[in-house]
């Protein structure tokens, strides 16, 4: 859009940084890689280090910056009560709904009440945040959809994209599926996703469906392989290279539990990664999926507590595949992310 961007952050992968710098002139100010660790002391020390680094860089850029864009609750925590935020215009993006954390809600409230524009990725989250904090304006909804097409992603990553490894995996999946519909799950692999329910449903129809699982390996993967020995597992592939696998699938699978409002009103980028290739989607019946995928008829949202209902949904997706595929592509194309970015800038 012609704006000059400077990014202040902790760490960004070299290939992504080089790409954005060479193609779009984005400037980067990166703190040395943060100390990894799960204990509270390490987290506090990381936040303190980033706070000092970020404030220093923001002050250096202050004269040339029209506005700062603060991204995420952790960034807000690091910059809490910083004078640079009090005296400058800023946009504030919140990527999750922190209904489980009173602490983060207090941090977010302070920043939302003083920002020029708040941004969230899902409609219901926008309404909830407005009610929680008595905001004058409903936060702007910017869905988790990339601005780039698959073709553009391939073009920008041409020297790395079609690696031999990913090409061989795609070929092997097609051979093992042998004409059956490929049901794909990509993302975090955990029991709360109820992946086992869909695996059992696929196991009941071995002549029609072939299950592919892509994500970081853990013990749950072994349990799923016991249920369905022919399940094809792929370890984590960094974005956007994982989309080479997504494009050869037939059905995408999404599931969220009911333990938090953040999960019920989910905002998964997966639904746009699946619909980018016209994959009909199999979803459980939470509001964030039924109001998007379900409403667009880009897939089916069913009660995952019943394997029989999952079986029935898979059969419907198979039987009416062309209709669901067309609706999935329409769902993807209906979200004009470039127009939303223009509207967002106009609202500042």
C-alpha positions, -999 to +999 in steps of 0.1 A: +000+000+000+031+023-001+036+028+036+071+026+051+072+000+078+097-006+106+094-037+128+106-039+164+106-074+176+126-102+194+133-126+166+121-133+131+133-161+108+161-150+085+142-160+053+111-140+062+131-110+073+152-110+041+120-115+020+102-085+035+133-063+034+142-070-002+106-071-017+090-043+004+117-023+021+106-033+056+132-023+082+139-045+112+151-037+147+156-071+164+166-078+199+190-107+203+171-140+205+151-144+237+161-169+264+139-200+261+123-214+292+089-220+308+095-207+343+082-174+355+116-158+362+127-164+326+095-149+313+098-118+335+134-113+324+125-116+288+097-091+292+121-067+310+147-070+283+122-065+255+107-035+273+140-017+274+149-026+238+115-017+224+112+017+242+147+027+230+139+018+194+105+035+196+121+067+209+146+066+180+118+062+154+094+086+171+101+116+149+096+097+117+066+075+128+030+085+121+017+057+143+028+027+163+011-007+159+013-028+190+007-064+183-005-089+210-011-089+247+025-099+255+037-068+238+012-048+257+025-064+290+061-054+281+051-018+273+027-013+302+027+023+315+056+032+291+055+070+284+061+065+247+027+048+245+010+075+265+021+103+243+018+087+208-010+074+186-011+036+184-032+008+170-036-022+192-041-058+179-053-085+203-050-120+187-069-140+214-098-136+238-083-137+273-114-149+291-093-172+312-069-145+325-080-116+347-044-104+346-042-101+309-077-086+307-065-057+329-035-051+306-056-053+275-083-030+289-058-002+296-044-004+260-078-007+244-092+023+262-063+045+250-057+033+215-067+050+183-080+017+169-084-018+183-082-049+161-094-084+167-097-114+143-133-124+150-167-107+151-179-121+185-146-113+202-151-077+190-185-075+207-173-092+239-143-068+242-166-038+237-189-051+265-162-060+289-144-027+287-173-004+278-155+007+247-170+036+226-162+018+194-164-019+185-129-032+176-122-036+139-124-072+127-094-083+106-097-120+099-066-143+101-062-145+063-030-138+044-029-111+019-010-133-005-023-160-028-006-194-030+009-185-063+024-153-048+038-172-018+054-197-042+069-168-063+083-151-032+098-183-019+108-198-053+143-208-043+130-229-013+094-237-020+093-269-039+118-288-019+124-325-027+112-335+007+078-319+004+074-331-032+081-367-022+057-365+007+029-352-016+037-380-041+036-407-013+002-394+000-013-397-034+000-432-039-012-444-005-046-427-008-050-445-041-081-425-052-097-421-017-106-387-003-077-373+017-089-359+051-062-335+064-057-322+099-029-295+102-019-276+133-015-283+170-020-320+178-038-326+211-066-345+227-088-315+231-090-313+193-109-347+193-088-359+164-093-395+176-131-391+169-125-383+132-098-410+129-123-436+142-149-423+117-123-426+089-114-461+102-151-471+097-149-462+060-114-474+048-125-477+012-135-440+010-112-419+031-074-416+039-063-396+069-033-373+070-020-356+101+005-328+100+020-311+131+046-314+159+050-350+171+038-361+206+025-392+224-011-386+210+002-393+175+011-428+187-024-433+201-040-422+168-017-446+148-030-475+170-065-466+160-057-463+123-023-479+115-023-465+079-027-429+092-001-408+073+018-386+097+039-356+087+061-338+112+059-300+114+066-282+082+072-244+086+048-220+069+041-214+041+057-246+028+031-267+046+006-254+020+021-278-005+005-306+015-028-287+020-033-283-017-034-320-024-060-328+003-097-332-003-112-323+031-099-301+059-106-308+095-110-282+123-120-287+160-121-265+191-133-274+226-157-256+249-134-249+278-129-212+270-148-184+251-116-180+231-121-215+217-158-212+212-154-179+193-123-192+175-105-174+146-084-201+129-062-192+100-067-229+090-101-222+076-086-198+051-057-221+043-082-249+036-106-228+016-077-212-004-077-246-022-114-251-021-113-279+005-147-286+021-143-285+058-154-309+086-158-289+118-172-294+153-202-272+162-187-242+180-199-206+172-166-195+156-169-223+129-207-225+125-210-187+119-183-188+093-177-222+076-212-234+084-230-203+074-211-202+041-219-239+034-182-243+030-184-275+051-204-291+078-203-284+116-214-314+137-214-326+173-180-344+177-192-363+207-209-387+182-187-407+158-219-416+139-225-379+132-190-374+119-194-405+097-226-390+083-209-356+077-180-372+058-205-391+036-224-359+029-191-340+020-182-369-003-216-371-019-220-334-025-183-326-030-186-303-059-211-281-042-191-278-010-159-272-029-175-243-048-188-228-015-154-232+001-137-212-027-165-186-024-159-183+013-122-177+007-128-151-020-156-133+000-130-120+025-112-091+007-082-087+031-066-059+010-099-039+012-100-044+049-065-032+053-074+000+033-105+005+055-084-001+086-059+027+077-088+050+068-103+045+103-072+057+122 
